[in-house]
Amino acid sequence: MDTSSLSKKKRSNSKIRGFCYTVNGDKVPDEFVIAELKQIKEHLNMYVSKQKTIGSTKLCEYFKEKYGIIINHKKMRRLKHEIGLVGKYTNH
C-alpha cells in the first residue's frame, strides 16, 4: 500500500486573480475597486441612515453601470469583507 498518497492534502482549484474585466474586455485591478468601495463607505458614513451598507448585487450593478466593470457578486462580497463594509446582523 502506498502511504505517500494518503499524506497529500487536497488542493483547492480556486485562486484569487486580483483583477476584473470591463465590458470591452480590458483588465481592471482589484485595487481600483477597493478604492471606490472605500469612497462609498466614507459617503455612507457621512449620512446617518438606517441602512449603512449596500448589497453585493446592487454594488455589482453600480460598477457595471458607472464604470463598465463586470464583477461577480461573490467576489464583491469578499472585497466588502476585506475593507469592513458589511452590516451587523441582530438576532431576533
C-alpha atoms as one frame of an Amber mdcrd trajectory, in Angstrom:
protein
   0.000   0.000   0.000   1.305   3.409  -0.979   1.087   5.745   2.044   2.526
   8.773   0.251  -0.788   9.438  -1.484  -2.628   9.434   1.849  -0.480  12.196
   3.316  -1.055  14.577   0.425  -3.602  17.275   1.050  -6.306  18.050  -1.420
  -5.503  21.253  -3.274  -8.084  23.884  -3.969  -8.637  24.792  -7.595  -9.861
  28.266  -6.717  -7.420  31.141  -6.866  -7.792  34.863  -6.440  -6.854  36.600
  -9.668  -6.563  40.206  -8.493  -8.348  41.838 -11.408 -11.749  42.211 -13.066
 -12.800  42.669 -16.656 -14.690  45.544 -18.230 -17.438  45.208 -20.796 -14.819
  45.892 -23.502 -12.547  43.111 -22.214  -9.928  45.313 -20.530  -8.424  44.305
 -17.179  -9.056  46.449 -14.093  -7.036  45.741 -10.914  -8.844  44.969  -7.669
  -7.119  47.949  -6.041  -9.274  50.297  -8.136 -12.447  48.525  -6.995 -11.303
  48.585  -3.356 -10.531  52.326  -3.583 -14.019  53.002  -4.959 -15.586  50.851
  -2.226 -13.713  52.884   0.402 -15.130  56.096  -1.087 -18.616  54.588  -0.973
 -18.014  53.611   2.673 -16.981  57.192   3.555 -20.017  58.538   1.717 -22.329
  56.221   3.659 -20.729  57.212   6.976 -21.417  60.906   6.250 -25.151  60.362
   6.191 -26.825  58.779   9.168 -29.352  56.305   7.912 -30.912  53.029   8.935
 -29.171  51.193   6.135 -25.412  51.688   6.372 -24.474  49.018   3.830 -25.336
  48.243   0.246 -25.888  44.720  -1.023 -23.275  42.986  -3.132 -25.610  42.546
  -6.082 -26.527  46.244  -6.102 -22.858  47.198  -5.927 -22.119  44.907  -8.882
 -24.839  46.639 -10.880 -23.475  50.057  -9.816 -19.954  49.221 -11.013 -21.304
  47.855 -14.289 -23.424  50.963 -14.966 -20.892  53.595 -13.854 -17.540  52.087
 -14.869 -18.467  49.167 -17.131 -16.713  46.705 -14.795 -18.150  43.209 -14.536
 -17.751  41.797 -11.007 -19.220  38.591  -9.636 -21.376  39.114  -6.534 -19.293
  36.577  -4.592 -16.097  38.479  -5.364 -17.798  41.732  -4.387 -18.773  40.192
  -1.055 -15.164  39.109  -0.443 -13.892  42.619  -1.252 -16.515  44.148   1.058
 -15.315  41.915   3.888 -11.708  42.993   3.287 -12.486  46.678   3.878 -15.209
  46.173   6.501 -18.246  47.278   4.515 -20.545  44.606   5.924 -23.530  45.100
   8.168 -24.005  43.570  11.588 -26.989  41.328  11.904 -29.029  41.099  15.071
 -30.820  38.021  16.318 -34.497  38.480  16.940
